Structures are given as C-alpha cells and as structure tokens.
Amino acid sequence: MAMTSLFRLIRSRVKINRCFSSASQDFGPPPIVPQRRVVVTDRAMCEYRKEFAGLGMVTPLGCGVETTWKRLVQGDCGIRALSPEDLKMNGFDNEMQVHTLDQLPSKIAAVVPCGTKPGEFNEDLWQNSKDRSIARFIGYALCSSDEALKDANWFPSEQDKKERTGVSIGGGIGSISDILEAAQMICEKRLRRLSPFFVPRILINMAAGHVSIKYGFQGPNHAAVTACATGAHSIGDAARMIQFGDADVVVAGGTESSIDALSIAGFCRSRALTTKYNSSPHEASRPFDCDRDGFVIGEGAGVMVLEELEHAQRRGAKIYAEIRGYGMSGDAHHITQPHNDGKGAILAMTRALKQSGLHPDQVDYVNSHATSTPLGDMVEATAIKSIFSDRAISRALAFSSTKGATGHLLGAAGAVEAIFAVLAIYRGIAPLTLNLNHPDPIFHDGFMPLTSSTEMPIRAALSNSFGFGGTNASLLFTAAP
C-alpha cells in the first residue's frame, strides 16, 4: 500500500511539472490580422435614382439626407427661437415654463422640425406610445438607421450575416428631460409613480440596442460617449471593428436630443452658448467670425452603413466613399478649453493622415469642428494652417464649418458632419460657412473658410470633431476605390 501511494505521488508531481512547463511556454505572437478596407455602401443605383444611399440623417435642416443636404448647400439655416414647449417641462405648469424660458440667457436652438410632411420627423412613427422605452434621442437614431439601411439595401435574413452585422451608435448626454421629470417626482413625493422604463430611456447605449433589436443584428453592439466627438469616434471605432474582423457590416453614427431646460441652463452657466443673437436666430451660429460668442445647441442624428470592401463587392453594392484614416488624441489640458497651440487637433489630424497614407497636399476639403466659440474656432484654424500650410494659404484646400446652418449637435455632430464630408466627395460640392461677415484676424490672404458652396473635384475630405475633456477625433474619407 505504501509503494502504491508513493507511485501516485510521483505521478501527480509529474503532471504538475508538465502543467507548469506548459504554462511557462511562450504562445508566440497572435495571428496577423489581414488588411481589410472599409467603405460606405449603398444599393446598386439606377440612373433615375437621386437619393444618397447608405446614409441616414435627422437634423435641424430636416429629416432625411436629401432634404438636409439640399438646404445646407443652398445656405438655409435650421436655427429658431425657443418656445416653452421646447424646454420639455411637461410636469410643470405653463407659468413655470414661461418663467424658466425668461431666465435662460440663450433663447435659441437648432430644433429638428417635427410633423407628418415630407422632410419632417414623424414622432408617432418613431416614438410610438406602445414602446415607452424609446426617448427622443433613440427615436432619432432609429429613423436615421432605417433610412441608411434602406438605402444600403442591407436587411439580412441569414443567421450568419446577422451575426456579422454590428451597431456602433453613441450619444453625448441622453435624455436629461426624463431625469428632470424624475427629480420632480422626488420633490412631490410621487417616486412610486416613476416609470419602469426610466433607466432604459436615459442610457446612451439604448440607441444602439434598439437598432440591433429591430433588425436582429448580433455583431458588436457599441456606444461611445465622448461628448462632442462621439459621432466621429463611433464611426472610427466601427471601421476598426471591420478592419479587425469583428464584423463585415456596421451601422455607425451618433444621436442627440438635449434641447431641454436643464441642458440649456447648464451650458449657459458654463458660458458655452451664444447670448447675443436671441432676436436674430439665423445669425447666431457664426463659425470663424469676429462676432461669435458661443455655440447654438442643436439636436439630431447621423448614421452611415460601413462595409468591408470585398464583402460589398461580392453583393454588388455601390461604393462611393472609403474610410482611409481615423486619428485620435487628447489635449491633456482643460475640461472645456483647448490649448492655444492646437496640439490636440494637430495630433488627431496628423494621425488620420498617417493611417490613410495620404499627404496633406492630397486633401481637398476639411469639414471643421468650429462651433462658433471664440477660443475653439481660432485654435482649430491655427491647427489647420499648421498642417496644410501652403495648401491652405493658396486656397487649394477648401474648408468650412457647417454648424452655421445646423447649430452644434453635440454627440451627433461628428456623425452628421462626417456624412457631409462623404457627400462633398460624392457630389463634388464643398458646403459653405454661414454668417462669416467679419472673419477672425487669423484669416488673411488666401487662407479663408468658404462663404459660398463651391463645386469642385474632391477626392479626399477630412472631418474634425473635438469634445469636452480634451478628446479629439478626425476621420479621413476618400473617393470610392
């Protein structure tokens, strides 16, 4: 018996030694990820088809890509005066709503037009009363995603294709109005009447969640939250999901609906919003202009369908843009203000260029983040001039900020403006900057933002997005390969 126990002990020690030996072995490098190119796709287009495919938008200029783009390039503006109803204070009486509006220093906003007419957001269709978990920012994402998917003609029924389709839709703030309503219930000792859908209505990732549930997409389900860079990060992250093989198709973008009493009051307290143009809303958002004094809060959503190149070619999809570069950086300076030298913006743009393999001289158009704040616009202009130097000064580089028309869509801004960059390439039109009457002194000679929409060949376009906390993102798109 003693000898048997000894043999068992020896065998057990041998097994342990083998385990330690195996654990200490170097596994070697992971498998090499194949280079996968990412494109924005649409369905095969007939000559009569004029819609922009693979893209979806809800903006203050209108609901739908065609409506928004047409109004943008012709110089229309989606900013108007606020009404008490815009403050989303449903639990308060009219007198309190009017009093609150009177107290707000900024009384204008870029509001999505709602209704049942063409070009309007149909609330009954996207925020129906049966599903009370859908807040407005989620409704905007659903509407934009539906337009993008219809135009891309991507509604897979096969299980493997659903598993290879992801969603990457982020937001900046979520539903502050629901939080305000819940806080009022606490004050009025009515907390037991709090909706069971309160949490699902305010969570940022529920926009991506609802889109994936509606269409059965079981690939990566992702929601970036990086303030005003959210939309750009969501698209860039989605491109990398495809590049690394996590998905073949990703529905990507950003959404926001934060036009409410508390959000506006908060931005006013941080002195971020314009207050000088309450009587002339269309003149309020004036990127790069000497008379700018803050941004106009806006709302909406932008979504694009991204697809791996060979996957798109196999299904015969039309390809009209490619994501070639995605650059990120952090200012590491201040929670709301960029550093005067613009290093954060320079790093993001430089990294996007490096990843793309393009030289700055090959970029034709830049959609600037410029929100109409005194410091932010100047710093970005300095960064653009630093990177593009002679090309910027000679007017060979076209650049503009489209926020004069749309206001600042916060978490949706990066996605909407990325779509504008894609459309600039696709249509050969660089959109204008509204209200640039007295350019900032940094502009001189040929270095000047566009003041009118300009037809020109655009092979490569850069879209910038910068957010609170010093987070920066740049997306570089090129014409279809």
N, C-alpha and C positions, 0 to 999 in steps of 0.2 A: 504493500500500500504506500509505503514511504517513497519507494522508487517511482511509482506511478505519479504521485504528487510532484516529484522532482521534474519528471518529464513534462508535465503540464505547465509547470512554472517556466521551464526553459522555452517551451513553445510559445507561451504568452509573451515572454520578453522578446523573442524573435519577431513576433507580429508587431509589437510596439516599436521596435527598432526600424522595421520596414515602414511603418506609418510615418515615423519621424523623418526617415530618409526620403520618403515620397513628398512630405510637406516641405522639405527644405530645397527641393528641386526648383530651378528657375523655369517658369512656364514659357518663357520667351515672349516676344512681342505679340500683341493681339493681331488678328487678321487685318490686312491692309484694306481700308475702305476704298472701293472703286470711285473714281471721279464721276459724279452724277450731276448733270446740268439741269437747272431749274428754270422753267418757263411759265409764263402766264398764258393760259389757253382759252380758246373759245370753240364753238362748233364750226364745222365747215360752213363757210359763208357763201351764199349766192350773191349775184351782182345787185339784186334789189335790196338786200339786207343792209340796213344802215345802223342798226344798234351796235353799241360797243359790247362785245361778249366777254365772258369770263370775269366780269366786274359788276359790282353792285354798290349803290350809294343811296344814302338818305342824308340830305344836307339842308341848310337854310335856304339854298337856292332852289330846292325842290326834291322830290322823291324820284330817284332813277338817274342813271348815268347820263342818258341823252339830255334830259331836262337840265341837270346841273351843269354839264359841260357847255351846252349852248348858251346858257345865261352867263356863265363865267367868262367866256371869250368875248362876249359882246358887251361886257362891262357892267352887268347888273349887280345889285347888292342885296343880300338877304338879311340885313340888319334893320330892326324896327324898335319902336318904343315898347317898353314893358307895360303889361296890364296887370291888375291884381290877380287875375286868373293864372297868369304865367308863374306866379310865386308858389303854386301848388300847396296852398294852405287850406286844404279842404275842410279840416276840422275846426277852423276859426271863422268867426262871423265876418261879414263884409267890412265892417268898420275897422276891425283889426287888420285885415288885408290891406286896406287903403292906407292905414297908419304906417304899416310896415314898408309899403312902397315909398311913402313920403320920406322915410328915414334913410333909404338907400341912396348913397351918393351917386351911384351909377344906375341909370334908369333905362338902359337899352340892352338888347341882346339879339343874337342871331338865332332865331327860333325856326324850327322845322315847320313848314306850312302843313296843316292837317285838314283833311276833308276827304271827299269822295271823287273829286275831279282829277283828271289826269295830271300827274306831277305833284300830287298831294299825298301825304302819309295817311293811310286809312286805319285809324285807331281800332275800329270794330273788327277789321280783318286780322290785325297782328297783336292786339291786346284784348281779345275777346273775354267776356266776363266768366266763361266756363273755366278757364285756367287762370286762377288768381295768383299764380306764382310768377307771372310774367310782368315785370316792371317795364317802364318805357324804354330804358336802355337795352333791355333784352328784345323788346319788340323791334327796335331799330336794327339790331343785329340779325334777327330772323328775316326781316324784309330785305335787307341788303344781301344776305346769303342766298335767299331764294332767287333774287334777280341774277346773281353771279352764277349760281348752279344751272339755272335755266339757259343762260347764255353760253355756258361751257358745255351744256348737254351732258352733265355728269350726274346720273341717278342710278348707280349700280344696283343690281338685284342679286348678283352672285356674292356669296358669303366672303370669299377670299378678297374680292375687290372692296367690300365694305371694311374688312379688317385692314386694308392697305390705304384707307382714306382717313385723314385726321382733320382736326379742327384746332385752330390757333387764333382765338379772338379774345382780346383783352379789353380792359376799360380803366379809366382813371379813378373814378370815385364811387360809382354805383348809384344806388337810389337813396340819396340824402332825404328826400321828401318823406319816404317811409319811416326813416329814423326820427324825423321831426314829429310825425304823427304818433309814433310810439311813445316818444318823450311826453307828448301832451297827455296821453292816456295815463302815464305815471302821475303827472301833476293833478289830474282829475280823478285819481284813484279808480281807474277803469282798466287796470292792467289785465284782468281776466278776459277782457274782450279783444286782446291782442290777436291778430290773425295768425293761424298756424303756418301761413306762408310768408311771415315776416322775414325770417332768415333766408329762404330761397330767393326772395325778391331783392335782397341787398348784396348778396355775394357776387363778386365780379365774375367768377368762373361760370356762373349760371348761364351767361350768354352762349359760351361755347358748349355748355352742357345741353341746353335746349336745341341748339343746331344739330348736335350729334344725335340726340334722341329723335328729332323729327325725321332725319334722313337715314338713321341706322348706321352712322359712321363709327367704327370701332377701333380706328387707329389712334394715334396720340391725341389726347384731349388736354389742351394747354391754354392758360390765360395769363399773359404778362400784365403786371401792374407797375408801370414805370412813369407815372404822371403823364406829361405831355409827349413823351417819347413812346408811349405804349403801342400805338398802332404800328410804328416802324419796327419796334422790337418784335412784335407779334409776327409780322411778315418775314423779318430776317430769321427769327427762330424757326418758322415754318420751312423756310428754304433749307436750313441746315438739317431739319428732320428728313427732308427728301434726300439731301446730299449724303447723309449718313445711313440711308436705307431704312429709316423707321417708317416711312410711308412713301407711296407713289404719288398721291394727290393730297393736298391740304387746303382747306378753306380757311383763309387767313385775313385778319384785319383788326379793327378797333371800333369801339362803340362808346357813346357817352350821352347822358341826359341829366345834366346838373344845373339846369336853369330853374332854380328854386330860391326861396328866401334865404335859407341858411348858407347855401353855397355862395350866392352873390354877396351876402353880408361878409362872409369870411374872406373872399378875395378883395373886397373893398377895404377891409381892415388891414390887409397886407399891402394895400396901395398898389395893387396889380391892375385894377380895371380903370378904364378911361372914365372921366367925370366931366370933361369939358364940352361934350357934344350931345347932351341929353335932348336938346331941341333940334338937332340935325343928325339923326342916327346914321344916315348913309355916309356921312363924312367922318364918322367916329373912328373906324379902324383905318389907320394910315401908316402902314409899314414904311420905314426908312424916311419918313417926313419929319421936318423940324418941329412941327406942331403936335407930334404924337405924345400921348400922356398915359398910355396903358392899353391893354387889350380889351376886346369886346368878347364876353363869354358867349359861346355857341354850343350847339348840340348836333348829333347826327351819328352816322356810321359809314364805314367804308370796308368792303370785303372784296378780295380777289381770289380766284382759284389758281393755285400753283400746282405744277405737274412736272414730273421727271420727263426729260426731253424724249427719250426713246419710248416711254410709255405713251406720250402724247402722239408721237409719230405712228405708233402701231395702231392706234384707234382712229387715225386720220383727223385729229384735231388741228385746227388752225392755230398757229403760234404767232403772236405779234409782239412779244417782248421777252427778254431773258433777264433774270436777276444775276448780275455778274459780281456784285460786291456788297458786303454788309459790314460796316465799320461801327465799333462801339468804343466809348471812353467814359471816364468820369472826371469832372472838374477838380474834385477834392478841395473845394474852396469855400462854398457858401450854400446854404439850403435853398436859396431862391435866385441868387445873382451869379452870373458867370464871371470869371476873372477877366480883367481888362485886356489881357493879351490874347484871349480867344483860343488858348491852348487846347481846351477840351473839344471845341468844334473842329480845330485843325486835325487833332488826332483821329476823330471819327471819320472825317472825310478822307484823310490820308490812308487809313486802314481799309476803307471801302475801295479806294483806287488801287491799292496794293493787291488786294484779293482779286480784283477784277482783271488785273494785268494790263490796265489802260494807263496811259499817260494823261496828266491834266489837260494837255492840248487836244485830247480826243473827246473831251466832254463838251457838249454843245449847249446844255441848259441846266440850270440849278433852280429847283423849287426851294426857296429859302424858308426856314422856320419862322423868320421875323414876325413877331406877334404885335408890333406897334408899341413896345415898351422902350423907353429912352436908352437904357443901357444895352439890353439884349440885341436890338437891331444893329447898333453900332459895332458891338463885338463880333456878331456874325459877319457883317460886311468886311471888317478887318480880316477875319479868317479867310473869307472867300478871296479877297485881294491877295492875301499871303500865299495861298495855294496856287491860284490860277494866274497871278502876276500879269505878265504882258498880255495874255489872252483876255483877261478881264478888262484891262485898260484899253485895249484896242477894239472893244465891243464884239470880238469874235465869240465871246461867251455871253449868252443871254441868261439873265436871272431875274426872278421876280418873287414876290410873296403874294399868294392868293388869299391871304387872310383879310385883305381889304374887302373882299366880297363875301366871305363865309364867316368872318369872326374867327375866334380861336376855339376849335372843337375839342380841346383838351385831349383825353385819351383816344379820341377818334381822329385827331388832326393828322398824325403820321400816316395813317392808312388812306385817308381821303387825299392827302397831298401826294402820296406815292402813286395813287391812281391818276392824279393829274399829270405826274411825270410820265407815266406809261402812255396816257392819251396824247401828251405833247409829242412823243416819239411817233405814235401811230398815226396821228393826224397831221404832223408837221406844223404844229402851231404852238408857240410859246405864249402862255396867257399873261395878261397884264397885271400890274400892281395898281390898285385903285387909290385915289386921294394923295398921290405923290405930287403935291403942288410946289413944295419948297424942300428939295432934297437935303438930307443931312450933309454937313460940310465935308464929311469923309468922301463924298462922291464928287468927282471933278473929271474934266476932260471926257474920255470915253468910258470911264467907269461909272455906270449908271443903270439902275434897275429899269426894266421895261415899263413904259407908261401906256402902251397900247399892245394888244395882242398881235403877234407878228408871225406870219407864215415863213417858215424856214426849214431846211432839212435838219432833222435832229436824229442823230444816230445813238447818242448816249446822253442820259439825263440822271442827275443826282438829286435826291430828296433828303432834306435835313430835318431832324426832329430833336429838340432839346427839352429836358424836363426838370422840374424842381428836384433838389437833391444833387444836381450836377450830373445827371445822366444824359448821355448823348448817343444818337444813332443816325447813321447815314446809309441810305440804300442807293445802289447804282444799277440802273437799268440800261440795257442796250436793245437795239432793234432785233427783230427775230433772226435767229441763226439760219 
